[in-house]
Amino acid sequence: MPSKTVTVGSAVGLHARPAATIAAAVTEAGVPVTLAVAGGEPVDAGSALMIMTLGAGQGAEVTVESDDAAVLEKISALVEADLDA
């Protein structure tokens, strides 16, 4: 599955608000997407709760995986954005 490693941009990491925004985008896209931190198991990016279990703070590197290149880019951009702004 194609992947891209990006840096978390939200000031307080992937907590409830950014996780919900990312999960909603994945659900809307309708294709499987996973997120993972180094050394961790990939989680379903369509679940805000699973995203929060990553414990990814600002500046953490997260690997985004999806078979759909456009969705991969969209979700990667969301992870990199400051969704708390």
C-alpha positions as CSV (number, residue, x, y, z in Angstrom):
1,M,0.0,0.0,0.0
2,P,1.4,3.4,-0.9
3,S,2.5,5.5,2.1
4,K,3.7,9.0,3.0
5,T,5.4,10.1,6.3
6,V,4.4,13.5,7.5
7,T,4.8,15.6,10.6
8,V,1.8,16.4,12.9
9,G,1.1,20.1,12.6
10,S,-1.7,20.7,15.2
11,A,-0.3,22.5,18.2
12,V,-1.6,19.9,20.7
13,G,-1.2,16.9,18.4
14,L,-3.8,14.5,17.1
15,H,-6.4,15.0,20.0
16,A,-10.2,15.0,19.6
17,R,-10.8,17.9,17.2
18,P,-8.0,17.0,14.6
19,A,-8.8,13.3,14.9
20,A,-12.5,13.9,14.2
21,T,-11.7,16.1,11.2
22,I,-9.3,13.4,9.8
23,A,-11.7,10.6,10.5
24,A,-14.6,12.4,8.8
25,A,-12.5,13.0,5.7
26,V,-11.5,9.3,5.5
27,T,-15.2,8.3,6.0
28,E,-16.2,10.7,3.2
29,A,-13.5,9.3,0.9
30,G,-14.8,5.8,1.3
31,V,-11.4,4.1,1.0
32,P,-9.3,2.5,3.6
33,V,-6.6,4.7,5.2
34,T,-4.3,3.9,8.1
35,L,-2.1,6.0,10.3
36,A,0.9,4.8,12.2
37,V,3.7,6.2,14.4
38,A,7.2,4.8,14.2
39,G,7.3,1.4,15.9
40,G,3.5,1.3,16.3
41,E,0.8,-0.7,14.7
42,P,-1.3,1.1,12.0
43,V,-4.7,2.2,13.0
44,D,-7.9,2.8,11.0
45,A,-7.9,6.6,10.2
46,G,-11.7,6.4,9.8
47,S,-12.0,6.2,13.6
48,A,-11.2,9.4,15.7
49,L,-10.8,7.2,18.8
50,M,-8.2,5.0,17.0
51,I,-6.3,8.1,15.8
52,M,-6.2,9.4,19.4
53,T,-4.6,6.1,20.6
54,L,-1.5,6.9,18.5
55,G,-0.5,9.6,21.1
56,A,1.0,11.7,18.3
57,G,1.9,15.1,19.5
58,Q,2.9,18.1,17.5
59,G,6.1,17.4,15.5
60,A,5.6,13.6,15.6
61,E,6.1,11.7,12.4
62,V,3.0,9.8,11.2
63,T,2.9,7.4,8.3
64,V,-0.3,7.7,6.2
65,E,-1.2,4.7,4.0
66,S,-3.9,4.4,1.3
67,D,-4.2,2.7,-2.1
68,D,-5.9,5.9,-3.4
69,A,-3.2,8.5,-4.2
70,A,-5.6,11.5,-4.0
71,V,-6.9,10.4,-0.6
72,L,-3.3,9.7,0.6
73,E,-2.4,13.3,-0.3
74,K,-5.6,14.8,1.3
75,I,-5.2,13.0,4.6
76,S,-1.5,13.7,4.7
77,A,-2.2,17.4,4.3
78,L,-4.8,17.2,7.1
79,V,-2.2,15.6,9.5
80,E,0.3,18.3,8.6
81,A,-2.2,21.2,9.0
82,D,-2.8,23.0,12.3
83,L,-6.4,21.9,12.7
84,D,-6.7,23.8,15.9
85,A,-6.2,27.2,14.2
